[in-house]
Amino acid sequence: MQDHDESNQNHRVKSRDGNFLAQLSDCSTVKQFKHKVHTMVSQLGLSDFSFTVVNDQSTKCLTTLPDRVRQHYLKNHLAECDLLMEHAQIDGTPLLQSAIEDYIAQCPFSSERFERNRKYFELLAGLGYHDGYCVPYTSANPTLKALFTTFSRGSDRVDFREKIQHYEVVIPFLAEAIAYFGFNLFSDYFLNKNAPPEPSLTPKPLKLLSILAKDGLSLKESAHKLCISVDTANKHVAA
């Protein structure tokens, strides 16, 4: 019964994704994009997000966290030793921030990398962010790394994990949408002006939902536009 309720809850949220994708696709500024993403995160009962993009020339951090957190991350060059980002590159699956914190705490030795990560986590905890849910973006470009993280200010670890469990299907979809629209609409901000195009930024499920939302086409018409069958389109929408 609980699984059924959670499935329905995920479905209800995903049913709003078409409108959400339409809003993202209409964003004309990074500030507007940030506001739209924050709105969706808030609809999931979470308070904040960060979308960190690292390439061989720069680090960009779009976030609703207090500015001192962003400044700390950039000033201390944490992108060079970010264990969460490292996990994203190696494993490619979502991860709770607390898993890295526990690993550092239980490790029999210490290092400068561990210490820099620990201080960052302490800063977050001091501001009421006791955990985060991190979703990596997997790029075909080895010099590009990205991580989308959601937070719930004031929630302890147990409460936070319960919130994430309700939306563990939706949040990765949201992360993929943010990367897709962020990199395509604001490549000058997130990437470099002369950066090569990202080949993996146009998955058909996202393109399908985007067409449905923006062009107002039927599922059959959208499937035809993407040169896929209606059956395949149905699977994409239900995925």
C-alpha positions in Angstrom: 0.0 0.0 0.0 2.8 2.4 0.9 4.6 1.6 -2.4 1.4 2.4 -4.2 1.0 5.7 -2.5 4.6 6.7 -3.2 4.2 5.7 -6.8 1.1 7.9 -7.1 2.9 10.7 -5.4 5.8 10.5 -7.9 3.3 10.3 -10.7 1.5 13.5 -9.6 4.7 15.4 -9.4 5.9 14.1 -12.8 2.5 15.1 -14.3 3.5 18.7 -13.6 6.9 18.3 -15.2 5.6 19.2 -18.6 4.6 22.6 -17.4 7.9 22.9 -15.5 9.9 22.0 -18.6 8.0 24.6 -20.5 8.9 27.2 -17.9 12.5 26.2 -18.0 12.7 26.4 -21.7 11.2 29.9 -21.6 13.9 31.3 -19.2 15.9 34.1 -20.7 18.3 34.8 -17.8 20.3 32.7 -15.4 18.5 34.5 -12.5 15.1 33.5 -13.9 16.4 29.9 -14.4 17.5 29.8 -10.8 14.1 31.0 -9.6 12.2 28.4 -11.7 14.4 25.5 -10.4 14.0 26.7 -6.8 10.2 26.7 -7.3 10.2 23.1 -8.4 12.5 22.1 -5.5 10.2 23.8 -3.1 7.2 21.8 -4.5 9.1 18.7 -3.4 9.1 20.0 0.2 12.8 20.8 0.0 14.3 24.2 0.8 17.4 24.7 -1.4 19.5 23.4 -4.2 23.0 23.7 -5.7 24.0 22.9 -9.3 27.8 22.9 -9.5 29.5 22.6 -12.9 33.3 22.2 -13.1 35.3 22.1 -16.3 39.0 22.6 -17.1 38.8 26.4 -17.0 36.2 27.3 -14.4 33.8 26.4 -11.6 30.2 27.6 -11.6 27.8 27.2 -8.7 24.2 28.1 -9.1 22.6 27.8 -5.7 20.0 29.1 -3.3 22.2 28.2 -0.3 23.5 31.2 1.7 26.2 33.1 -0.2 28.8 32.3 2.3 28.5 28.6 1.4 29.2 29.4 -2.3 32.0 31.7 -1.4 33.6 29.1 0.8 33.4 26.5 -1.9 34.9 28.7 -4.6 37.5 30.5 -2.3 38.9 27.2 -1.0 38.9 25.6 -4.5 36.9 22.7 -3.2 36.2 21.6 -6.7 39.7 20.2 -6.8 39.1 17.8 -3.9 35.3 17.5 -3.7 34.7 13.9 -2.6 31.0 14.1 -3.7 32.0 15.3 -7.2 34.6 12.5 -7.3 32.0 9.9 -6.5 29.8 11.4 -9.2 32.6 10.8 -11.8 33.4 7.3 -10.6 30.0 5.8 -9.7 27.5 7.9 -11.5 24.6 7.2 -9.1 22.8 9.5 -6.6 24.4 9.7 -3.1 23.5 11.1 0.2 26.1 13.7 1.4 26.0 12.0 4.8 27.6 8.9 3.3 30.7 10.8 2.5 30.7 12.5 5.9 30.4 9.1 7.6 33.2 7.7 5.5 35.5 10.6 6.5 34.6 10.2 10.2 35.2 6.4 10.2 38.4 6.5 8.1 41.4 5.5 10.2 43.6 8.1 8.7 43.2 11.8 7.8 44.3 14.0 4.9 44.1 17.5 3.7 41.4 16.5 1.2 39.3 15.0 4.0 39.8 18.0 6.2 38.7 20.5 3.5 35.6 18.4 2.9 34.9 18.1 6.6 35.0 21.9 7.1 32.6 22.4 4.3 30.1 19.9 5.7 30.5 21.6 9.1 29.7 24.9 7.6 26.5 23.5 6.0 25.5 21.8 9.3 26.0 25.0 11.2 23.5 26.7 8.9 20.9 24.0 9.3 21.8 21.7 6.4 22.5 18.3 7.9 22.4 16.3 4.7 22.1 16.6 1.0 21.0 14.4 -1.9 23.5 14.5 -4.7 22.7 13.5 -8.3 25.6 13.5 -10.8 25.5 14.5 -14.4 27.4 12.0 -16.6 29.1 13.7 -19.5 30.8 12.3 -22.5 33.3 15.1 -22.0 35.9 14.0 -19.5 36.8 17.6 -18.5 33.2 18.4 -17.5 31.8 17.5 -14.1 28.4 18.5 -12.7 26.4 17.7 -9.5 22.9 18.7 -8.6 22.2 18.6 -4.8 19.0 19.2 -2.9 18.8 20.3 0.7 16.1 20.7 3.4 17.1 23.3 6.0 16.3 22.4 9.5 15.7 18.7 8.8 17.8 16.1 10.5 19.2 13.1 8.6 16.3 10.9 9.3 13.6 13.4 8.3 15.6 14.3 5.2 16.0 10.7 4.0 12.2 10.2 4.4 11.6 13.3 2.2 14.1 12.0 -0.4 12.5 8.5 -0.5 9.2 10.1 -1.6 10.8 11.7 -4.6 13.8 9.5 -5.5 12.4 8.9 -9.0 11.6 12.6 -9.6 14.8 14.3 -8.4 17.2 12.6 -10.9 14.7 13.6 -13.7 14.8 17.1 -12.4 18.6 17.1 -12.4 18.7 15.9 -16.0 16.3 18.6 -17.0 18.4 21.3 -15.3 21.5 20.1 -17.1 19.7 19.9 -20.4 18.2 23.4 -20.3 21.0 25.0 -18.4 23.8 23.9 -20.8 21.7 24.6 -23.9 20.2 28.0 -22.9 23.1 29.3 -20.8 26.2 27.7 -22.2 28.2 30.9 -21.8 27.5 30.8 -18.1 27.9 27.1 -17.3 30.4 26.2 -20.0 32.9 28.1 -22.0 31.9 30.1 -25.1 34.1 27.9 -27.3 33.3 24.6 -25.6 32.3 21.8 -27.9 28.6 20.9 -27.8 27.5 18.2 -25.3 26.4 15.2 -27.3 24.4 13.6 -24.4 22.2 16.6 -23.6 19.3 15.7 -25.8 17.8 12.4 -24.4 14.5 11.7 -26.2 12.4 11.5 -23.0 13.4 15.1 -22.3 12.9 16.2 -25.9 9.5 14.6 -25.9 8.3 16.2 -22.7 9.7 19.5 -23.9 7.8 19.3 -27.2 4.6 18.3 -25.4 5.0 21.3 -23.0 6.2 24.0 -25.3 4.5 23.2 -28.7 1.2 22.0 -27.3 1.2 18.9 -29.5 -0.5 15.6 -28.8 1.5 12.6 -27.8 1.1 11.1 -31.3 2.2 14.4 -33.0 5.2 14.7 -30.7 6.2 11.1 -31.3 6.0 11.8 -35.1 8.2 14.9 -34.7 10.8 12.8 -32.9 10.5 9.9 -35.4 9.5 7.4 -32.7 6.5 5.2 -32.2 3.6 6.2 -30.0 4.3 3.1 -27.9 7.9 4.3 -27.3 6.6 7.8 -26.5 4.2 6.3 -23.9 7.2 4.5 -22.3 9.2 7.8 -22.2 6.4 9.6 -20.5 5.8 6.8 -18.0 9.5 6.3 -17.3 
